[in-house]
Amino acid sequence: MKYNYVIFDFDGTLSDTYPCFADAFVDTCRLYGVDCDYKKAYDLLKISVGNAILSFDFGASYREVDKHFHAFHEERAVT
């Protein structure tokens, strides 16, 4: 049997990036004046980033919030 694709779930298998994601999401919420603690952020992000963003009224576009979230995550991931 020949396989053309391999699916691999990196996160949680080799590395647990959720703490970094949760911290970045809390920072994003803080930037927009949205109240969200680490546990809530972590739980929402376990579903998806989109789910977490859409769970709050940031008063800004999804794209803008997502951009800030990923910038905060990139800062944290590099350090």
Secondary structure, 3 states (H helix, E strand, C coil): CCCCCCCCCCECCCECCHHHHHHHHHHHHHHCCCCCCHHHHHHHHHHCHHHHHHCCCCCCCHHHHHHHHHHHHHHHHHC
